[in-house]
Amino acid sequence: QADQLQSTGIDRVQISANPNADIDGVDDVRVNADIAILDTGVSSSTGDLVIAGGTNCVSGGTFTSDGTGHGTHVAGIAAALDNGVGVVGAAPGARVWSVRVLNSSGAGSDSTLICGLDWVAARSSTIDVVNMSIQGSGADGACDSSALHVAICHVVNDAGIPVVVAAGNEAKNASNVVPATYDEVITVSNVADYDGQPGGLATNG
């Protein structure tokens, strides 16, 4: 386990104390969960992730290609194997579904996001949770206020799948960020952990 990194974030949420994660540097227990990562794709070359499948909603590439590394990074935070090398995720060994909604430059559109969300909704019997570390400008409203909001509500309210999204960071007000501002999602901000102790945090979301 000496060669495996347990990041400050993973340590902060005390994953190592969770018996279901069983973090010991040995890949003998895997979290039984299915996580859809809506992002730039998840690279199949890391060897540190269980990629169960996915789809590509943008032109070029495949769902196992990642031009920016962002989607792979997010997937690693979520589910990197507890195998003694690299990093370990919050749910080690959970099955990752790579839903590529951003291209190799990290750009996407409402139509690519909706494509990914609809793909997830159609697999509600498999997918347990969605992660979207994606941000754009906008405001909250009713579920029918925009096509993207309709798709989010369909996943959460109809398919019953929680959607976790980024607050926007860069000291932005999350109420001006979509999908972060939507009532239906779980919005997560990052923090600056100065000393690893309670009270040593500065929000940046």
Salt bridges, closest charged atoms under 4 A:
ASP27 OD2 - ARG30 NH2 2.59
ASP34 OD1 - ARG95 NH2 2.80
ASP39 OD1 - HIS70 ND1 2.80
ASP158 OD2 - HIS154 ND1 2.97
GLU170 OE1 - LYS172 NZ 3.85
GLU184 OE1 - HIS149 NE2 2.78
ASP193 OD2 - ARG12 NH2 3.03
